Each structure stands twice: as C-alpha cells, then as structure tokens.
Amino acid sequence: MKKVLWWLILGTRGGINRAKIIKKLNERPYNAHQLTKELNLNYRTITHHIKILEDSNVVESTGEKYGKMYFLSDKMEKNYADFEAIWEQISDK
C-alpha cells in the first residue's frame, strides 16, 4: 500500500488533492458534494480523484448516485500511518 500511496500522491498530477480527500475521509464518511464544499474543489475534480482512489483500493463506497458515501477502505485504514508519514514529508515543503 505504501508504494501505491507514493504513486497516488507524488507520482501523478492532482496528488495533493487526493491526499486531502484521504485526510477528510479519515475523519468521517462524505459524499462527493460534501467533499466539494469541505475542500473547496470542483465537483468533477472530486469525482475524478475519488474514482482513482477507488480503482486503487484506497476508498470504497456505498449507496447510489449523488447520495453515494465514500469511506477509506479497510486496507487503507490499516495502513493510514504510512499515509501520515508521506503527508508529513510533503507538507513540510
């Protein structure tokens, strides 16, 4: 999971936005509209990054359409300390 997180956050465009989504979802579940407001990002930007996070098994969802709620996957929750270590390294810059 650590290698996937490095790639998702630093290896591709938009990694900082994905990291912010991960941090928010660690606090509690959100739907895409709520994440838009919380992170002050465009709805399409949020849904784009959520799809990438889902495809990478970092985020999972339940529900349908606009009410779909997003959660950190069990695997991500178990490896959240790795994410925190990466976040500390990049947020110091």
Sequence and secondary structure as in RCSB ss.txt:
>XXXX:A:sequence
MKKVLWWLILGTRGGINRAKIIKKLNERPYNAHQLTKELNLNYRTITHHIKILEDSNVVESTGEKYGKMYFLSDK
MEKNYADFEAIWEQISDK
>XXXX:A:secstr
 HHHHHIIIIISTTHHHHHHHHHHHHHS EEHHHHHHHHT  HHHHHHHHHHHHHTTSEEEES GGG EEEE HH
HHHTHHHHHHHHHHHHT 
